[in-house]
C-alpha cells in the first residue's frame, strides 16, 4: 500500500489545511467500520495518497474535498471488510477488535508519534467493545450503511452511492443492522456502577477468591480471548461462570510478576494485565445489573501496540514441536497451558 500523504515535489496546495483537517473524522469513521486502528490508519493513508496522486486540475474539479475523502474512505473500508471474511477464516482462534486506551493511559513508544489513539478516535458508545462485536457480525454493506447513517448522520442518498444500492435498499440495510444492535444491547447502567463491578472482579481475581468471582458473574457469562496464534489463548469462547472462574484462577496460579490495573478500554471500565512491565492482556466487560455477562480478553500483541509495553512477552510452556499456532496435542483448547505467560 502506498504511503505518500502530502503534495509531491513542486506541487502547491493552498487548501492543504482543509484537506488534512479531515483526517480525524476519517479515522473515526474507518475505525468504527473496521474495528482496527492500524487498518483504519492504513485506509486513511491510502485515501490521502489517492488524493495527492491526482493532478491539481482534478482536485479543483471536486466540489467538496471533504465529502470526496469520506466517500473514498467508506468504499475502501467496504472492500477491506469484504476481503476480511476470508482472512478471518484463517485467523487462529477468536478475532476481537483492537482495544483503545483512554488519553490518560496512552504511552507513545515510537519517536515522532503525532498524537495518541484517543486524539485520533473519539471514545463514545459507538466504539465500545460490545458495540464493535455486534458491528462485526453484520454484512459489510450493513455495517457501512449503519455507521454512515446512524453514527455519522449521512443521508441515505450518499450511503446508496457508496454501497452501490438504491436509497431504499440502503435504508433496509441500516434497519437490519439497527435491529442487531438493539437485540444485543444490554440495559444501560450507570458508569460508576459498572466500574465498581469491574473493580470487584479485579479484587476477587487478585485475592483468588473464586466464590466472590462467581458471584460477580452471570450464570451464562461468556469470555472470549484473542491471541491471534501468537500467544496462548483459548481458541473457543469459555461459557458459564463456574468454567470461566476456574479458567481465570488456573491462569492466576501459573503466572507471576503480574499487575492488574483498572483502565478505560474503548471508553468503558476495563482492566489491563501487565507482566514484568509489559501489557500482555486488555480486558473489556459488559455488565448487566450487578453481574458481568461478557468478557473480551485481547492478547494478540499486534493489537496491543497502543498500550504500554516495555517488551513483548513471549509464549512459553510449549511442548517440543508444538506450533505457536496450534493447541497442545490432545489438549482442550480452552484450558490454559501448564506453564507460561497467559493472563
C-alpha positions as CSV (number, residue, x, y, z in Angstrom):
1,X,0.0,0.0,0.0
2,X,1.4,3.4,-1.0
3,X,2.2,5.7,1.9
4,X,2.7,9.2,0.3
5,X,0.2,11.5,2.1
6,X,1.3,15.0,1.1
7,X,1.8,17.1,-2.1
8,X,4.6,15.9,-4.3
9,X,7.7,17.9,-5.1
10,X,6.8,21.3,-6.6
11,X,3.1,20.7,-6.1
12,X,1.4,23.5,-4.2
13,X,-1.7,23.0,-2.2
14,X,-3.2,26.3,-0.8
15,X,-6.1,24.3,0.7
16,X,-3.8,21.8,2.5
17,X,-5.1,22.6,6.0
18,X,-8.7,22.0,4.9
19,X,-7.8,18.6,3.5
20,X,-5.6,17.4,6.4
21,X,-8.2,18.6,8.9
22,X,-10.5,15.8,7.7
23,X,-8.0,13.1,9.0
24,X,-9.6,12.9,12.5
25,X,-13.1,12.4,11.1
26,X,-11.9,9.8,8.6
27,X,-10.0,7.8,11.2
28,X,-13.1,7.8,13.4
29,X,-15.2,6.6,10.5
30,X,-12.7,3.9,9.4
31,X,-12.1,2.5,13.0
32,X,-15.8,2.0,13.5
33,X,-16.1,0.2,10.2
34,X,-13.0,-2.0,10.6
35,X,-12.5,-2.4,14.3
36,X,-8.8,-2.0,13.9
37,X,-6.9,1.3,14.5
38,X,-4.0,0.0,12.4
39,X,-6.2,-0.9,9.5
40,X,-8.2,2.4,9.8
41,X,-5.0,4.5,9.7
42,X,-3.7,2.5,6.7
43,X,-7.1,3.1,4.9
44,X,-7.0,6.8,5.6
45,X,-3.4,7.0,4.5
46,X,-4.3,5.3,1.2
47,X,-7.2,7.8,0.7
48,X,-4.8,10.7,1.1
49,X,-2.3,9.1,-1.3
50,X,-5.1,8.8,-3.9
51,X,-6.0,12.5,-3.4
52,X,-2.4,13.7,-3.9
53,X,-2.0,11.3,-6.9
54,X,-4.5,13.5,-8.7
55,X,-3.5,16.5,-10.7
56,X,-4.3,19.9,-9.4
57,X,-6.9,20.3,-12.1
58,X,-8.6,17.0,-11.0
59,X,-8.6,18.2,-7.3
60,X,-10.1,21.5,-8.2
61,X,-12.9,19.8,-10.1
62,X,-14.1,18.2,-6.9
63,X,-16.8,20.4,-5.4
64,X,-16.4,19.1,-1.8
65,X,-13.0,17.5,-1.0
66,X,-14.2,16.5,2.5
67,X,-17.1,14.6,1.0
68,X,-14.8,13.0,-1.6
69,X,-12.4,11.8,1.2
70,X,-15.3,10.4,3.1
71,X,-16.8,8.5,0.2
72,X,-13.4,7.0,-0.9
73,X,-12.7,6.0,2.7
74,X,-16.1,4.3,3.1
75,X,-15.7,2.5,-0.2
76,X,-12.2,1.4,0.7
77,X,-13.4,0.1,4.1
78,X,-16.2,-1.8,2.3
79,X,-13.6,-3.5,0.1
80,X,-11.5,-4.3,3.2
81,X,-14.5,-5.7,5.1
82,X,-15.4,-7.9,2.1
83,X,-11.9,-9.4,1.9
84,X,-11.6,-9.6,5.8
85,X,-14.1,-12.5,5.9
86,X,-11.7,-14.8,4.1
87,X,-8.8,-13.6,6.3
88,X,-10.9,-14.2,9.4
89,X,-11.4,-17.8,8.4
90,X,-7.6,-18.3,8.5
91,X,-7.3,-16.4,11.8
92,X,-6.2,-18.6,14.7
93,X,-8.9,-18.7,17.4
94,X,-11.4,-15.9,18.0
95,X,-11.0,-12.5,16.4
96,X,-11.7,-9.4,18.5
97,X,-11.5,-5.7,17.7
98,X,-8.3,-3.8,18.6
99,X,-8.9,-2.2,22.0
100,X,-8.1,1.5,22.5
101,X,-6.8,3.3,25.7
102,X,-8.1,6.5,27.2
103,X,-5.9,9.5,26.7
104,X,-4.5,9.1,30.3
105,X,-3.3,5.6,29.5
106,X,-1.6,6.4,26.2
107,X,2.2,5.9,26.2
108,X,3.9,6.6,22.9
109,X,6.7,4.1,22.0
110,X,7.6,5.4,18.6
111,X,9.7,8.5,18.2
112,X,7.8,11.3,16.3
113,X,4.4,9.9,17.0
114,X,1.9,12.7,16.3
115,X,-0.9,12.0,18.8
116,X,-2.5,9.3,20.8
117,X,-5.3,7.0,19.9
118,X,-7.8,9.0,22.0
119,X,-7.0,12.0,19.9
120,X,-7.5,10.0,16.7
121,X,-10.7,8.2,17.7
122,X,-13.5,9.7,19.8
123,X,-14.2,7.2,22.6
124,X,-18.0,7.1,22.8
125,X,-20.6,4.3,22.9
126,X,-20.1,3.5,19.2
127,X,-16.6,2.2,19.9
128,X,-17.4,0.1,23.0
129,X,-16.2,-3.5,22.6
130,X,-19.8,-4.8,22.8
131,X,-20.8,-2.4,20.0
132,X,-17.9,-3.3,17.8
133,X,-18.6,-7.0,18.3
134,X,-22.1,-6.6,17.0
135,X,-20.9,-4.5,14.1
136,X,-18.5,-7.3,13.2
137,X,-21.5,-9.7,13.0
138,X,-23.0,-7.6,10.2
139,X,-22.5,-8.0,6.5
140,X,-20.1,-5.4,5.1
141,X,-22.9,-3.4,3.4
142,X,-25.0,-3.4,6.6
143,X,-22.1,-2.2,8.7
144,X,-21.1,0.6,6.3
145,X,-24.7,1.7,5.9
146,X,-25.3,1.7,9.6
147,X,-22.1,3.5,10.6
148,X,-22.6,6.2,7.9
149,X,-26.2,6.9,8.6
150,X,-26.8,6.1,12.3
151,X,-23.5,7.0,13.7
152,X,-22.3,9.8,11.4
153,X,-25.6,11.1,10.1
154,X,-25.1,10.8,6.4
155,X,-28.3,10.8,4.2
156,X,-29.3,7.5,2.5
157,X,-28.7,9.1,-0.9
158,X,-25.0,9.4,0.0
159,X,-25.0,5.9,1.6
160,X,-26.6,4.4,-1.5
161,X,-23.8,5.8,-3.8
162,X,-21.2,4.2,-1.5
163,X,-22.7,0.7,-1.1
164,X,-23.9,0.5,-4.6
165,X,-27.6,0.2,-3.7
166,X,-30.7,2.3,-4.0
167,X,-31.6,4.7,-1.2
168,X,-34.5,2.4,-0.2
169,X,-32.2,-0.7,-0.1
170,X,-29.6,1.3,1.9
171,X,-32.4,2.2,4.4
172,X,-33.2,-1.5,4.8
173,X,-29.5,-2.4,5.3
174,X,-29.3,0.2,8.1
175,X,-32.6,-1.0,9.6
176,X,-31.4,-4.6,9.7
177,X,-28.2,-3.5,11.4
178,X,-30.1,-1.5,13.9
179,X,-32.2,-4.5,14.8
180,X,-29.0,-6.4,15.5
181,X,-27.7,-3.6,17.8
182,X,-31.0,-3.4,19.8
183,X,-31.2,-7.2,20.2
184,X,-27.6,-7.4,21.5
185,X,-27.5,-4.3,23.7
186,X,-27.9,-4.9,27.4
187,X,-29.8,-2.4,29.6
188,X,-27.7,0.7,30.1
189,X,-26.4,1.1,33.7
190,X,-24.6,3.9,35.5
191,X,-20.9,4.1,34.5
192,X,-19.9,4.3,38.2
193,X,-21.8,1.1,39.0
194,X,-20.2,-0.7,36.1
195,X,-16.7,0.4,37.2
196,X,-17.4,-0.8,40.7
197,X,-18.3,-4.3,39.4
198,X,-15.1,-4.4,37.3
199,X,-13.2,-3.3,40.4
200,X,-14.7,-6.1,42.5
201,X,-13.8,-8.6,39.7
202,X,-10.2,-7.4,39.9
203,X,-10.0,-7.7,43.6
204,X,-11.6,-11.2,43.7
205,X,-9.1,-12.3,41.0
206,X,-6.1,-10.9,42.9
207,X,-7.3,-12.4,46.1
208,X,-8.0,-15.7,44.4
209,X,-11.5,-15.7,45.9
210,X,-13.3,-18.0,43.5
211,X,-16.6,-17.7,45.3
212,X,-16.6,-13.9,45.1
213,X,-15.7,-14.1,41.5
214,X,-18.5,-16.5,40.7
215,X,-21.0,-14.2,42.5
216,X,-19.9,-11.3,40.2
217,X,-20.5,-13.4,37.0
218,X,-23.8,-14.0,35.4
219,X,-24.7,-17.8,35.3
220,X,-24.4,-17.6,31.5
221,X,-21.3,-15.4,31.4
222,X,-19.0,-15.8,28.3
223,X,-15.3,-15.0,28.0
224,X,-13.7,-14.7,24.6
225,X,-9.9,-14.4,24.2
226,X,-7.9,-13.3,21.2
227,X,-4.2,-14.4,21.0
228,X,-4.1,-14.5,17.2
229,X,-2.0,-17.6,17.3
230,X,0.9,-15.5,18.6
231,X,0.4,-16.0,22.3
232,X,-1.5,-18.5,24.4
233,X,-5.3,-18.0,24.4
234,X,-8.5,-20.1,24.4
235,X,-9.4,-20.9,20.9
236,X,-13.2,-21.0,21.6
237,X,-15.4,-18.9,24.0
238,X,-15.5,-20.1,27.6
239,X,-19.1,-20.4,28.6
240,X,-20.7,-20.5,32.1
241,X,-19.5,-18.7,35.3
242,X,-18.0,-21.8,37.0
243,X,-15.9,-22.7,34.0
244,X,-14.9,-19.1,33.4
245,X,-13.9,-18.7,37.1
246,X,-11.8,-21.9,37.0
247,X,-10.1,-20.7,33.8
248,X,-9.3,-17.4,35.4
249,X,-7.9,-18.9,38.6
250,X,-6.0,-21.5,36.6
251,X,-4.1,-18.7,34.9
252,X,-3.6,-16.8,38.2
253,X,-2.0,-20.0,39.7
254,X,0.5,-20.3,36.8
255,X,1.9,-16.8,36.4
256,X,4.0,-14.5,38.5
257,X,5.0,-10.8,38.5
258,X,1.5,-9.8,37.3
259,X,-0.1,-6.4,37.9
260,X,-3.8,-5.8,37.2
261,X,-4.7,-2.2,36.6
262,X,-8.1,-0.5,36.3
263,X,-8.2,1.3,33.0
264,X,-10.6,2.7,30.4
265,X,-11.0,0.4,27.4
266,X,-12.8,1.8,24.4
267,X,-14.4,4.4,26.7
268,X,-15.7,1.8,29.2
269,X,-14.3,0.4,32.5
270,X,-11.9,-2.4,31.9
271,X,-8.7,-4.0,33.1
272,X,-5.1,-4.2,31.8
273,X,-2.8,-7.0,32.8
274,X,0.9,-6.3,32.8
275,X,3.7,-8.8,33.3
276,X,7.2,-7.6,34.0
277,X,6.2,-4.1,33.0
278,X,4.6,-5.2,29.6
279,X,1.0,-5.0,28.8
280,X,0.0,-8.6,27.9
281,X,-3.8,-8.5,28.1
282,X,-6.5,-5.9,27.8
283,X,-10.0,-6.9,29.1
284,X,-13.3,-5.3,28.3
285,X,-16.6,-6.1,30.0
286,X,-20.3,-6.0,29.6
287,X,-22.1,-5.5,32.9
288,X,-25.9,-6.1,33.2
289,X,-27.3,-5.1,36.5
290,X,-24.7,-6.1,39.1
291,X,-23.2,-9.0,37.1
292,X,-20.7,-9.4,34.3
293,X,-22.2,-11.1,31.3
294,X,-19.3,-10.8,28.8
295,X,-15.6,-10.6,29.0
296,X,-13.3,-9.9,26.0
297,X,-9.6,-10.5,26.5
298,X,-7.3,-9.3,23.8
299,X,-3.8,-10.8,24.0
300,X,-2.6,-10.6,20.4
301,X,0.5,-8.3,20.7
302,X,-0.3,-6.8,17.3
303,X,-3.5,-5.3,18.8
304,X,-1.8,-4.0,21.9
305,X,0.6,-1.5,20.3
306,X,-1.4,1.4,21.7
307,X,-0.9,0.2,25.3
308,X,2.2,0.5,27.5
309,X,4.7,-2.3,26.6
310,X,8.3,-2.2,27.6
311,X,8.9,-5.5,25.9
312,X,6.9,-8.3,24.2
313,X,6.3,-11.3,26.5
314,X,7.0,-14.5,24.5
315,X,4.8,-17.5,24.6
316,X,6.4,-20.1,26.9
317,X,5.5,-23.5,28.2
318,X,5.2,-25.1,24.7
319,X,5.9,-28.7,24.2
320,X,8.8,-29.6,21.8
321,X,7.5,-29.5,18.2
322,X,4.3,-27.7,19.2
323,X,3.4,-24.8,16.8
324,X,2.6,-21.4,18.2
325,X,-0.5,-21.5,16.1
326,X,-1.7,-24.9,17.4
327,X,-3.1,-26.1,20.7
328,X,-1.2,-28.8,22.6
329,X,-1.8,-32.2,21.0
330,X,-4.7,-33.9,22.6
331,X,-5.4,-30.8,24.9
332,X,-8.6,-28.9,25.3
333,X,-8.1,-25.6,23.6
334,X,-10.0,-23.7,26.3
335,X,-7.6,-24.9,29.0
336,X,-4.6,-22.8,29.9
337,X,-1.1,-24.3,29.4
338,X,0.6,-26.0,32.3
339,X,3.1,-23.1,32.4
340,X,3.6,-19.9,30.5
341,X,2.5,-16.3,30.5
342,X,-1.2,-16.5,29.7
343,X,-3.0,-13.8,31.6
